[in-house]
């Protein structure tokens, strides 16, 4: 019996060592695949929707709703929505360059909005709901221009989405962050519902997915019912 106990102990130690080596190898492999984190700011109408879309993308580590492009410092949602600040509702997307490129993100972006509409997006009208890409250097500008040209060619219509120099990005109120998956109940015209339910009803009522599908067809990456 003592022989078999010693054998079992040796086997257990060997298995433990093998598991440790495998875990270390997997950790190394995962780390080797990861790249530097970069950010890009885009405006695509309602920032709840843009945030929801891009947080589903592999390689995107974070999407934050906010305001940018205007002149008012530290604007509130009320300031921006009433107009006059010059700000867009925008989303700052942080992504892992080892898993997804800026060009891939911008290709997804163009096909998730109506870039032919200069007056807003879907049911949301006005300057704060216009589309735009904000770049911080020449390399980003060149990539954005190439993505826009490709999208225009694929669509066969003139794209009006501007590529603008990056300006200060102001994070939106906590109430707006991750609104699409919020569990807190709020009062709406549908009665008291969870934020996630209110978001789903808003998105459907605004016909965002319906119109993106009509415009982009099978190329639409996020439209529900695709």
N, C-alpha and C positions, 0 to 999 in steps of 0.2 A: 504493500500500500504506500509506503513512504517513497518508493521509486516513482510510482504513478503521480503522487502529489508533487514531487520534484519536477517531473515531466510537465505536469499541468502548469506549474509556476513558470517554468521556462517558456512554455508555449504562450502563456499570458503576457510575459515580458516581451517576447518577440512580436506578438500582435500589437501590443501597446507602442513599441518602438516603430513598427511599420505604419501604424495609424498616425503617429506624430510626424514621421517623415512625409507621409502623404499630405497631411494638413499643411505642413510648411511649404510643400511644393505647390499646392493649390493656391496658398496665400501669395507666394512669389509670382505665380502665373497671372493671378488677378491683378497684382500690383504692376506687373510688367505691361499688361494691356492698358492700364489707365494712363491717361495723358494729362497735360496741364489743363486747368479749368479756364475757360474764357467766357465772356458775356457778350450778348448782343441785345439791343433794345428795339422792339418792333411795336407798331401800333396797328391794330386790326379791328377797330370797333370796340365793342364791349370787352373790357379787360378780363372779366370773369371767364369769357369763352376762350380767349387766347391762352390764358393761364391753364384752363382745363385741358385744352388741346395739347399743349406742349409738355405738360407734366406727364403725359402718357407716352412720350417719346423716349425710347431707349437711348441713354447717353446724356439726356437732359437731367441735371441734378437738382435744379430749382427754377421756379418761375414766380416772379414777384410782380404784383399789380402796382401801378403807380402812374405818375404824371410827368411828362417831359415835353420839351420843345417850345415852351412859352417863356414869358418874362416874369411872372409872379413867383416870388419865393415862397416856399412852403405852402403851396396851395392846398385847399381842402376839396373834397368831392363837390361840395356846393359851389365853390368858386369856379371850378372847371366846367361843371355841367351847365351853369348859367351863361357861359361864354365870356369872351373878353380877355382871358388870361393868355391865349395863344397855345395853351397846353393840349396835348393829346392824352387820351387814356392809353396807356402803354404797358408793356410787360418786359421786364428785364429777365432774359433767359440765360441761365448759367449752364454750360455744357462741358462734357468731358471730351477733349479733342482726340482722345484715344479711341472713342467709340462713335463719334459723329462729327462731321465737319460743319463749318459755317455754311458752306454752299448747300449741304443737305438740309440744314435748318431753314434756309431761305427758300429753297425749292418747296418745302412743306408749307412754309408761311404763305407764299403767293397762291398756292392751291387750296388754302383754307379760308380765303377772303374773296371779296369782289374787288380786284385792283383796278377795275375800270370806273369805279364810282368815286367821284371827287367830292361828293356832298355828305358822306357818312358811310355807314354800313348797315344794310338791311333795314330794320325798322328804326334804327337809331340815326338821327340826322343831326348835322351840325359839326362845327370845326373840331370838337374834341373826339369825334368818332371817325375821323378820316384815317386812311392807312398811311404808313410811313415806315421807313427803316432809318435808324440812327447809327452812323458809323463813327469810329474814333480815329481811323487812320486810312491811308491810301489803299493799303491791301484790302481792308474790309470794303472800302468803296468800290474797288475793282470787282470783287466777288459779288457784291450786291448788284452792280450794273450788269454783270454777266447773267446772274439769276433772273433779273428783270427782263433782259432781252430774250432769254430762253422762254420765260413764261409768256411773254407777248407773242412770240412766234408760235408757241403751242396753242395759245388761245385764239390767235388770229384777230385780236382786237387791241386797241391802244390801251396801254396800262398807264395810269396817272399817278401811281404810288411814287412819291418823291424819296430820294435818298439824301438825307440831311446830316449835317455835322452833329455829333452827339452833344447834348446839353445836360445840365444837372438833372438827375432822375430823383424824383421825390416819391418815396414809398407811400402808397395809399393807406388809408386808415385800416386798422386791424379787422374791422367789420368786413372789408372786401377781400382779404386774403383767404384763399381756399374756399371761397363762397360756394363753389360748385359741389363741394363735398361736406359742407357744414351740417351739423346735427342739431344746432340750436334752433328752436322754433321762433318764427317771426310772424308778425301780422301782415297779411297780404290781401289782395282783393279776392283771393281764393279762400280766405280765412287763415287761422293759425297753422302754419306748415313748417317743416324743416327747411333750412336754407337750401339743401340739396334738391328738395322738391320744388321750391320756388324757382331755383335756377333752371331746372328741367322744363318747367312750364314757360318760363321766360324765353328760353332758347327755342322751344317749339313755336311759341306765339310769334316770335320775331322772324320765324321761317329761315333762320340762318342756314341750317343744313339743307333744307329744301332748295334754297337759291344757290348755294355752293354746288350742290349736285347738278342743278340745271346748267350752271356755268361750266363746271370742270368735268362732270361725268365721272368716269372711272378713275380719273387722276386725283379726285378729292380724297385726301388722306384721313380726315377726321369726321366727315359728315355721317351722322347717325342714319342708319338704314342703307349705308353703302354696301 
